[in-house]
Amino acid sequence: MMTIDQSYNNSNIIIWKAASNIALVKYWGKKSFQLPMNPSISITLDQSTTTTKMEISKNKHLEREIDFYFENTKNELFAKKIENHFKNIEQEFPLLKEYNYKISSSNTFPHSSGLASSASSMASLNLCLASLLLKNNIIEENNFYLTASRLSRMGSGSASRSLFPSFAEWGIESEDYATNIANIHKNFSDICDAILIVSSEEKTVSSRIGHSLMEDHPFKDSRYKNAKKRLLNLLKVLENGDWSTFIDIVEAEALELHAMMMCSSPSFILMKPNSLKIIELVRSFRADTGLNLCFTLDAGPNIHLLYPLEIKEQVIKFINDSIDPFLEDGFWIDDNIGQGPVNLS
């Protein structure tokens, strides 16, 4: 487990950076409050991050004030979401009522476009809150990351997995928080992720609404059965290093996620025509070259192209030669498997 740098203990400023993650087995559908209908597995990224700076000051009247700034601009909508999150957790941690908060957040990637910006933002925010709780001896250091994961989960389910390096799971050991996955084969130790930006526009349907539509979905039972089966198979694959089966599982999960969206009532489509064109190109390139690479998507139009570091030169050439015309302004993010959050306090 990572250790906590407590150099912030005499300061009223706490800063954490956390990365987004890309789910390999998707979480789609909730039960009760922010608990998953099926377990999930993800890769924590390295470059696609949110940095959150929290300035705290004691309030005098126990009437908490929150000022939130996103990319240096005050954002009342995000402030309301954070206020609701505080209300959900302050019964357990009443200390949080004793402070006012000025929160500043910035991303290295487009938000609300299907790149799990809520995961990195909620993870970094709740790492700040966990640091405040640790500073006041409300939680213990050996439970720091599990507490931060649980708090993050209450704000955004997928955020629970962004608290850990490399691969994380949520829903196997506990539905309350995520944990790190050990025993990863060396074949997957240096995975790269070329995030191909088809569109940076905000999604037409939020993930929250998408999750709610699973409640009455005609194929929900089959979906959850498939997800659990693929997850167990993927755990074996991550131990034995079988890239071929990894590709089959990851791509099936991505397409089934979007199939659930298309078959819900009301239905919706988040992929764009260029998303489908890129998928076709990736399959053709793999068939022609025999290289180990595969696509996945979260709830949005953008493609994550996963591959081992050893073929990076060939993949970048493929992107430049074939994929570039189908990207928004030729934009893509050169990312890779990450080592977890960083305390910048």
C-alpha positions in Angstrom: 0.0 0.0 0.0 1.2 3.5 -0.8 2.3 5.7 2.1 0.9 9.1 3.0 3.1 12.2 2.9 1.8 14.2 5.8 3.8 17.4 5.0 0.5 19.2 4.7 -0.3 18.8 8.4 0.4 22.4 9.3 -1.2 23.9 6.2 -4.8 24.8 5.3 -4.1 23.7 1.7 -4.4 20.1 0.5 -3.7 19.1 -3.1 -4.0 15.7 -4.8 -3.7 14.5 -8.3 -5.6 11.4 -9.4 -5.9 9.8 -12.8 -8.9 8.6 -14.8 -9.3 4.9 -15.3 -10.6 2.8 -18.2 -12.8 -0.1 -17.3 -12.2 -3.4 -19.0 -15.2 -5.1 -17.5 -17.8 -2.4 -17.3 -19.9 -1.3 -14.3 -23.4 -0.4 -15.7 -26.4 -0.4 -13.4 -26.8 0.3 -9.7 -28.5 -1.1 -6.7 -29.4 1.0 -3.6 -27.0 4.0 -3.2 -24.0 3.9 -5.6 -23.5 0.1 -5.3 -22.8 -1.8 -8.5 -25.0 -4.5 -10.0 -21.9 -6.3 -11.2 -18.2 -6.2 -10.3 -15.7 -4.4 -12.6 -12.0 -4.2 -13.5 -10.1 -1.2 -14.7 -6.7 0.1 -15.7 -5.6 3.3 -13.8 -4.1 5.7 -16.3 -1.1 8.0 -16.0 -1.5 11.2 -18.1 -5.3 11.7 -18.0 -5.5 13.4 -14.6 -7.4 15.8 -12.4 -5.7 18.0 -9.9 -7.8 19.3 -7.0 -6.6 22.0 -4.6 -8.7 22.4 -1.4 -8.2 25.4 0.8 -9.9 25.0 4.1 -10.8 27.4 6.9 -12.8 27.0 10.1 -16.3 28.4 9.9 -17.9 30.1 12.9 -21.5 29.1 12.5 -21.4 25.5 11.3 -22.9 26.6 8.0 -20.5 25.2 5.4 -19.6 27.3 2.4 -18.2 25.8 -0.8 -16.7 27.8 -3.6 -15.7 25.6 -6.6 -13.6 26.7 -9.6 -13.1 24.5 -12.6 -10.2 25.5 -14.9 -10.0 28.9 -13.0 -13.7 29.7 -13.6 -16.3 29.6 -10.8 -18.7 26.7 -11.5 -22.0 26.7 -9.5 -23.3 23.5 -11.1 -20.2 21.5 -10.0 -20.4 23.3 -6.6 -23.9 22.0 -6.1 -22.8 18.4 -6.9 -20.0 18.7 -4.4 -22.4 20.1 -1.8 -24.7 17.1 -2.3 -21.7 14.8 -1.9 -20.8 16.4 1.4 -24.3 16.0 2.6 -24.1 12.2 1.8 -20.9 11.7 3.9 -21.1 14.3 6.7 -23.4 12.2 8.9 -20.5 9.7 9.2 -17.9 12.5 9.4 -19.5 15.5 11.0 -16.0 17.2 11.2 -16.6 18.2 7.6 -19.3 20.7 8.7 -16.7 22.7 10.6 -14.9 24.0 7.6 -15.4 26.3 4.6 -13.9 25.1 1.3 -12.4 26.8 -1.7 -11.9 24.0 -4.2 -10.0 24.4 -7.5 -9.9 21.6 -10.1 -8.3 21.2 -13.5 -8.1 18.3 -16.0 -5.5 17.3 -18.5 -8.3 16.0 -20.8 -11.8 16.9 -21.9 -14.5 16.5 -19.2 -18.0 14.9 -19.8 -17.0 13.3 -23.1 -16.8 9.7 -22.0 -13.3 9.7 -20.5 -14.4 9.2 -16.9 -13.6 12.7 -15.8 -15.9 12.1 -12.8 -13.6 9.3 -11.7 -10.5 11.3 -11.6 -12.2 14.4 -10.2 -14.0 12.6 -7.4 -10.9 10.6 -6.6 -8.8 13.7 -6.2 -11.5 15.5 -4.2 -12.0 12.7 -1.8 -8.3 12.2 -1.3 -8.3 15.8 -0.1 -11.2 15.0 2.3 -9.5 11.8 3.5 -6.3 13.9 4.1 -8.4 16.3 6.3 -9.9 13.3 8.2 -6.4 11.8 8.7 -5.0 15.1 9.8 -7.7 15.2 12.5 -7.2 11.6 13.5 -10.6 10.6 12.4 -9.3 7.8 10.2 -6.1 5.7 10.5 -3.3 5.8 7.9 -3.6 2.1 7.1 -7.2 2.7 6.0 -6.5 5.9 4.1 -6.9 4.7 0.6 -9.8 2.4 1.3 -11.6 5.3 3.0 -10.9 7.6 0.1 -12.1 4.9 -2.3 -15.3 4.5 -0.4 -16.0 8.2 -0.3 -15.1 8.5 -4.0 -17.6 5.7 -4.8 -20.4 7.6 -3.1 -19.7 10.5 -5.5 -19.0 8.4 -8.7 -18.9 4.7 -8.8 -16.0 4.4 -11.2 -14.0 6.9 -9.0 -13.5 4.2 -6.4 -11.0 2.4 -8.8 -8.9 5.5 -9.4 -7.3 5.3 -6.0 -5.0 2.5 -6.9 -2.1 1.9 -9.3 -2.1 -0.5 -12.3 -5.2 -2.7 -12.2 -8.1 -2.2 -9.8 -11.3 -4.1 -9.1 -14.6 -3.0 -7.5 -17.2 -5.4 -6.3 -15.2 -8.6 -5.8 -13.7 -8.1 -2.4 -16.2 -5.4 -1.5 -19.0 -3.3 -3.1 -18.2 -0.5 -0.7 -14.7 0.3 -2.1 -12.3 -0.9 -4.7 -9.0 -2.6 -4.2 -5.7 -3.2 -6.1 -5.3 -6.4 -8.2 -2.1 -8.3 -7.5 -0.4 -11.0 -9.5 -0.4 -9.2 -12.9 1.6 -10.9 -15.6 4.5 -9.0 -17.0 2.7 -9.0 -20.4 0.3 -6.4 -19.0 2.7 -4.5 -16.9 3.5 -1.8 -19.5 0.1 -1.4 -21.3 -0.2 1.8 -23.3 -3.5 3.6 -24.0 -3.9 5.8 -27.0 -7.1 7.7 -26.3 -8.5 8.6 -29.7 -10.7 11.7 -29.4 -13.6 11.4 -31.8 -15.5 14.2 -30.0 -14.8 16.4 -27.0 -18.3 17.6 -26.8 -20.3 16.9 -23.6 -22.3 13.6 -23.8 -26.0 13.9 -24.8 -26.9 11.4 -22.1 -25.2 11.3 -18.7 -23.9 8.1 -17.2 -26.3 8.6 -14.2 -29.2 8.4 -16.6 -27.7 5.4 -18.4 -27.3 3.5 -15.1 -30.9 4.2 -14.2 -32.2 2.8 -17.5 -30.7 -0.6 -16.6 -33.4 -1.0 -13.9 -36.0 -2.0 -16.4 -33.7 -3.1 -19.2 -35.0 -6.2 -21.0 -31.5 -7.8 -21.2 -30.3 -6.8 -17.7 -30.1 -10.4 -16.3 -28.1 -11.6 -19.3 -25.8 -8.5 -19.1 -24.9 -9.0 -15.4 -24.4 -12.8 -16.0 -22.0 -12.0 -18.9 -20.1 -9.3 -17.0 -19.5 -11.6 -14.0 -18.3 -14.5 -16.3 -16.0 -12.2 -18.3 -14.6 -10.8 -15.1 -13.6 -14.2 -13.7 -12.0 -15.0 -17.1 -10.2 -11.7 -17.2 -8.7 -12.3 -13.7 -7.2 -15.5 -15.0 -5.9 -13.8 -18.1 -4.2 -11.1 -16.1 -2.3 -13.8 -14.3 -1.4 -15.9 -17.3 -0.6 -13.1 -19.8 -2.9 -14.3 -22.6 -3.3 -11.2 -24.9 -5.6 -13.0 -27.3 -8.2 -13.8 -24.7 -7.7 -10.3 -23.2 -8.6 -8.8 -26.5 -11.7 -10.9 -26.9 -13.0 -10.0 -23.4 -12.2 -6.3 -23.5 -13.8 -5.7 -26.9 -16.9 -7.8 -26.1 -17.4 -5.8 -23.0 -17.1 -2.5 -24.8 -19.6 -3.4 -27.5 -22.1 -4.9 -25.0 -22.0 -1.7 -23.0 -23.1 0.3 -26.0 -25.6 -2.4 -27.0 -27.3 -1.9 -23.7 -27.6 1.8 -24.4 -29.1 1.1 -27.8 -31.6 -1.4 -26.4 -32.7 0.6 -23.4 -36.0 2.5 -23.2 -35.6 5.3 -24.2 -32.6 4.2 -26.3 -29.6 6.3 -27.0 -26.4 6.1 -29.0 -23.2 7.7 -27.8 -20.8 6.3 -30.5 -20.3 8.5 -33.6 -19.8 7.3 -37.2 -16.1 7.9 -36.8 -16.1 5.7 -33.7 -17.3 2.8 -35.8 -14.8 3.6 -38.6 -11.9 3.5 -36.1 -13.1 0.2 -34.7 -13.1 -1.3 -38.3 -9.6 0.1 -38.9 -8.3 -1.4 -35.6 -9.7 -4.8 -36.5 -8.2 -4.7 -40.0 -4.8 -3.6 -38.7 -4.7 -6.3 -36.1 -5.7 -9.0 -38.7 -3.0 -7.7 -41.1 -0.2 -7.4 -38.7 -0.9 -10.0 -36.0 -0.1 -7.3 -33.3 -1.7 -7.4 -29.9 -3.9 -4.3 -29.7 -7.6 -3.8 -28.9 -10.2 -1.1 -28.5 -12.5 -0.3 -25.7 -14.9 2.6 -25.0 -16.5 4.0 -21.9 -19.9 5.7 -22.1 -19.0 8.0 -24.9 -17.7 8.1 -28.5 -13.9 8.1 -27.8 -11.8 5.0 -28.4 -9.2 3.7 -26.0 -6.6 1.7 -28.0 -4.8 -0.7 -25.6 -1.4 -2.3 -26.6 1.9 -3.4 -25.0 4.8 -0.9 -25.0 6.9 -3.0 -27.3 4.7 -2.2 -30.3 4.3 1.5 -29.6 6.2 2.7 -32.7 4.0 0.6 -35.0 0.8 1.8 -33.3 1.8 5.5 -33.5 2.5 5.1 -37.2 -0.9 3.4 -37.6 -2.6 6.3 -35.8 -0.8 8.9 -37.9 -1.3 7.1 -41.2 -4.9 5.7 -40.8 -6.7 7.0 -37.8 -5.9 10.7 -37.9 -8.6 11.7 -40.4 -11.3 10.4 -38.1 -10.2 12.3 -35.0 -11.3 15.7 -33.8 -8.6 18.0 -35.0 -6.2 15.1 -35.1 -6.2 15.0 -31.3 -5.3 12.0 -29.3 -3.8 11.4 -25.8 -0.7 9.3 -25.5 -1.3 7.6 -22.1 -0.2 4.5 -20.3 -0.8 2.4 -17.2 -0.3 4.6 -14.1 1.0 4.3 -10.6 -1.9 5.8 -8.7 -2.6 9.2 -7.0 0.0 11.8 -6.1 -0.1 14.1 -3.0 1.0 17.5 -4.2 0.4 19.3 -0.9 
